[in-house]
Amino acid sequence: MAKVRVYELAKELGVESKQIVELLAKDSIEVKSQSGLDEELCNKVKSAFDKASSNAKEKVAKVKEEVKEEIKEVSKDKEASKK
């Protein structure tokens, strides 16, 4: 696989180049947005953002469920107060 530039990978993942640079910097890997990443680093970055995306989706689903429960409770309280 040819090297992929950080900004190209960022565009593919829907994130900013800066986020990828910061992620790699945490592992002491210094890159710039025009730097080329080999397949191993690309996979590492994709994996990290996939996990973050998955965690975010789980949190959103949990909050939606909590909101639905709150709405049900409020609706029940309103019905009870009308009687």
JOVENDA-V194180 format. One line per field, one symbol per residue. ss: DSSP state (H for helix, E for strand, - for the rest). psi: psi as a letter, one per 20 degrees, with the letter a starting at -180 (. if undefined). burial: I if it has 24 or more other ideal C-beta (glycine too) atoms within 12 Angstrom, else O. Layout:
ss->???
psi->???
burial->???
This chain:
ss->---EEHHHHHHHH---HHHHHHHHHH---------EE-HHHHHHHHHHHHHHHHHHHHHHHHHHHHHHHHHHHHHHHHHHHH-
psi->pqqpqghgggghikrqhhhgghghhhkkoprrhiqpprhghghggggghggggggghgggggggggggggggggggggghhh.
burial->OOOIOIOOIIOOIOIOIOOIIOIIOOOOOOIOOOIOIOOOIIOOIIOIIOOOOOOOOOOOOOOOOOOOOOOOOOOOOOOOOOO
